[in-house]
Amino acid sequence: MPLTTPLRRNFALFALALGGFGIGVTEFASMGLLPDIAREMIPGFEASPGVAIAQAGWLITAYALGVVVGAPTFAVLAARMSQTTLAFWLLGLFIAGSLASALMPGFGTLALVRFIAALPHGAYFGVASLLAARIMGPGMQGRGIALALSGLTIANVVGVPLATWLGQSFGWRSAYALVAGIFAATLVLAVVFLPRFPGNPERSALKELSALANPRAWIMIGVGAIGFGGFFAVYSYIAEVTTRVAGLDAAQVPWVLACLGVGMTIGNLIGGWASDRRPRLAMIWGFIAFILALVLYTQLAAHPVGLFAGVFLLGLSSSSLLPSIQSRLVRISHEAALLGAAVNHAAFNLGNSLGAWTGGAVIAGGLGYLAPGWVGAALACLGLLLALVSMGVQRRDRARSIDTVGIRIPGEA
């Protein structure tokens, strides 16, 4: 189906972003609804709500694990499939997983369903990024990635507060029903407007997996998992900082998260633009800005105005990194671009677990609720170091190629 008009092209891109919006809502709204889920699902909630909520937190872990497992699995199994067809199937799985999440009667089955519902997560962002880049045209990979991620960032501004309010007002199951509706609307738009790009019969699961044999890819996976873990070290405990440190009412938590989401949305657009022009510099300066934002957060967040300013800068700087990290991993993966793009989101979810665990450890150690900011800065420094190692390896390989064949192989700007 050719994109014969700008209107059709815009609706196709909107459909891809709407799917990312749905993923953002289902992933992050679950965190805000944990107390409501625990109250219904975990026995003994009234006697020990803290213990029950901590147990309900396994739903977040199950989702993150589903992303880690599903991202490479779908990318490998769908090596020959049309990217458009793959997007349809993944959206169908999202609909089924979201509806099942709303209907599960017990905690064990709900945790299992949340794992299953997360399986398409990484693969969808991977294929949506590649489709968006193809629709937008040559040299637009960074902005294609940014567009696919834009739904995720906007979800933190609008969708997550809305789903949280809906779940608190009408029961947590209604939030998952809302997510199913978002994915259903996305599927309809995708079927109508997405161009039918053909698959590649010459690809195979073995060729796709070859990308994981490249140590350079694992360095970039480490950049995403460790470097971006700094964001989740802070994000996981923003609600406690808002109420216990800044002294604001719990009703202000959605506004703090929305401010973070605004920063993420702007940063994502800047990162996509910069990644298409100077990808290496975009990553280096993005990490430097991210580290500085984490340090500023620890100094400002004890005061209400400083908290809003700190989370905005945190969202802005962290999101500006995402397009350059994913774009570099896609380039390193060569023909296995889908696997590279999908695995990147598995790495971010590993960062989710790493950041939440390390941030919780320093809080449990009595260092206070702002201490995760310092942990995040340390993780971001490690991410920057790994990024510099990746670039150094690339320069070494290019120099060897020049010495061997006497010509320069084009690389990144």
C-alpha positions, -999 to +999 in steps of 0.1 A: +000+000+000+018+032-011+018+063+010+002+084-017-008+114+004+008+132+034-024+125+053-020+087+049+017+090+059+008+111+090-019+086+101+006+057+097+031+075+119+004+083+144-006+047+146+030+036+154+033+063+181-002+054+196+011+018+201+040+032+221+015+053+241-004+022+250+028+005+261+037+035+283+003+034+299+003-003+307+039-003+320+039+028+342+003+029+353+008-005+369+032+011+394+007+037+405-020+011+409+000-014+430-018-004+463-052-010+447-041-044+432-025-054+466-057-045+485-078-069+463-053-096+455-029-100+486-043-115+518-035-095+549-033-061+532-050-042+560-027-057+587+005-050+568+000-029+537+037-023+531+045-060+529+015-066+506+025-037+482+060-051+481+047-085+472+025-069+445+057-054+431+064-088+416+039-077+389+064-051+378+092-076+379+072-101+358+065-074+332+102-064+330+112-101+326+086-105+299+102-077+279+137-092+283+125-126+271+102-114+244+123-088+226+150-112+212+125-141+208+101-123+185+129-106+166+145-140+158+113-159+151+100-131+128+133-127+109+116-133+075+083-118+083+070-085+068+076-058+094+041-046+088+026-080+095+047-084+126+033-051+139-002-064+134+005-096+153+022-078+182-007-054+186-031-084+187-010-099+215-011-066+234-049-066+232-052-101+244-027-096+272-044-064+284-079-079+284-066-110+303-049-087+329-083-071+335-100-105+340-075-126+361-091-138+394-059-144+414-025-128+420-005-158+406-024-159+373-022-121+371+016-122+374+018-148+347-004-128+324+016-096+330+047-116+319+029-127+287+015-092+281+051-078+281+065-103+255+057-080+225+070-048+242+106-047+229+098-062+195+070-036+190+093-007+197+119-022+175+097-028+145+078+005+150+112+024+149+122+007+117+088+012+101+088+049+110+123+054+096+112+037+063+081+058+061+099+090+068+127+083+043+165+080+041+186+095+068+157+096+093+165+067+115+171+087+146+138+107+141+120+074+133+131+060+166+122+092+184+087+091+168+081+055+179+092+065+214+072+097+215+041+077+225+059+063+255+070+097+267+036+114+261+020+085+280+038+098+311+022+132+306-014+122+298-020+084+298-005+073+331-022+100+352-055+092+334-052+054+338-042+059+375-072+081+382-095+056+363-081+027+383-084+044+416-120+056+408-135+025+391-111-003+401-077-012+388-091-036+362-106-007+343-071+007+337-061-025+318-094-024+299-085+012+288-051-001+276-068-029+256-090-002+239-059+019+231-042-011+214-074-020+196-076+015+181-039+013+172-045-020+154-074-005+134-053+025+123-023+003+115-044-020+093-058+009+074-028+032+070+005+012+074+022+004+041+027-033+034+065-037+033+075-072+021+095-096+043+130-108+035+130-146+026+168-146+027+168-138+064+168-166+090+168-170+128+205-180+126+214-148+107+194-127+131+211-143+161+245-135+145+242-100+158+245-113+194+278-129+185+292-094+180+308-081+213+303-045+201+266-051+204+269-063+240+289-032+249+259-011+237+235-033+255+255-026+286+253+011+278+215+009+278+211-014+308+236+003+331+236+039+319+198+041+318+195+023+351+203+056+366+169+069+355+150+041+372+171+044+404+153+078+408+120+072+390+111+042+412+111+064+443+098+097+431+065+092+449+082+088+482+105+119+475+074+139+467+056+131+499+083+123+525+111+147+514+095+176+495+065+175+519+038+176+492+005+159+493+001+125+476-023+142+451+007+160+437+025+128+426+007+126+392+017+163+385+053+155+393+052+125+370+035+146+343+063+172+346+088+144+342+069+132+311+070+167+295+107+167+299+109+132+284+088+143+254+109+173+246+142+154+252+131+126+229+125+150+201+159+167+206+176+134+208+161+121+176+171+153+157+207+152+172+211+115+165+206+119+128+233+146+126+260+138+151+252+105+168+284+101+188+283+137+201+246+133+208+253+103+231+283+118+248+267+152+256+234+134+264+252+114+291+270+145+305+237+163+307+220+133+323+247+130+350+245+167+358+207+164+360+209+135+385+233+155+407+211+186+405+181+164+415+198+154+447+204+190+456+170+205+445+143+178+452+139+185+489+121+217+479+088+216+460+099+240+432+133+223+430+116+189+428+096+199+397+126+215+381+148+185+389+124+159+374+119+180+343+157+181+337+159+144+345+133+136+319+147+159+293+183+146+296+175+109+300+151+108+270+176+127+248+198+096+251+174+070+239+174+076+201+212+077+199+217+045+219+191+026+199+203+040+166+239+030+174+228-005+183+208-008+151+239+002+131+261-022+149+236-050+143+238-044+105+213-067+088+198-078+121+184-044+127+151-056+142+170-077+168+192-047+176+163-024+181+143-049+201+171-060+224+178-023+232+144-022+250+152-054+268+184-037+280+163-007+292+141-030+313+172-047+328+181-011+337+147-008+353+154-037+376+190-027+383+181+009+391+151+000+413+172-025+432+203-003+437+181+027+446+162+006+471+194-007+486+207+027+496+173+037+510+172+005+531+207+013+542+195+045+558+210+070+533+176+087+526+152+090+497+175+113+477+204+089+478+192+070+447+201+102+427+238+096+436+234+059+426+219+070+394+247+094+387+272+066+393+254+042+369+252+070+343+290+075+346+295+038+339+271+041+309+292+070+296+324+050+301+309+020+281+298+044+254+333+057+251+347+022+250+322+014+221+334+044+201+370+035+208+365+000+195+349+014+164+378+038+157+403+009+162+383-013+137+382+015+112+420+021+115+426-016+110+405-016+079+424+014+065+457-004+072+445-036+056+429-023+024+442+012+022+408+029+020+386+045+046+353+028+055+326+053+061+315+054+097+293+075+119+297+112+121 
